[in-house]
Amino acid sequence: MTDFFEAPWTLPLLATALLLVIWFVYRHFFMGGSSLEKALADIGFQRIEALVIPSADEGEIQVDQLLLTSHGLLILEVKNIQGTVFGSDKMQDWAVIAEDRRYTFPNPQPALYDRIAAVRQIVRQVPVAGRVVFLDGAEFTKGTPSLVCDIEQLVADFGEPDKNAAKFKIEAFKPHWELIQKAATRKSASNSEQ
């Protein structure tokens, strides 16, 4: 056993193993977890992050994530909130009661409606949907607002079990996806394709 620790390749091997463990922990706990990334890979064929497009009022609007799915284009806003969330379609502010504190945040749906309208203005003939996705740890005890879902519901709503049919639909949407890319100014170059 002492020969193992004295071998010249031992230190690089242990350093590589440690880096892999650190990367896994960072990705799982600090980047929204692998369940969100897996869900986005399952439903999205292409994705653009931090997209800025013209808005209806002649300004600009930022879209955090835009996915090309077999159902059309999907705008996502991801919320990593822990606790019980009290919110409805008509409430201006939503409340969160967590173990150690209580706080409010603005209803994210009106801004999402604006983003949907801005994308529809560009692509016109393609279905455009939007969702506010709450990661694990958020619970709506008084009912879930209309554009809100969790990761499981997102996959149920926008997944396509028949991958051949999905690819056929995606090809029909691609010219419209290219219109979005032409109209956009990206704040970051994180355009990823699946």
ABEGO torsion letter per residue (X at the ends): XAAAAABAAAAAAAAAAAAAAAAAAAAAAAAGEAAAAAAAAAABABBBBGBBBBBAAGBBBBBABBBBBAAEBBBBBBBBBBEBBBBBAABABBBBBBAABBBBBBBAAAAAAAAAAAAAAAAGABBBBBBBBBBBGBBBAAEBBAABBBAAAAAAAABBABAAAAAAAAAAAAAAAAAAAAABBBABABBBBX
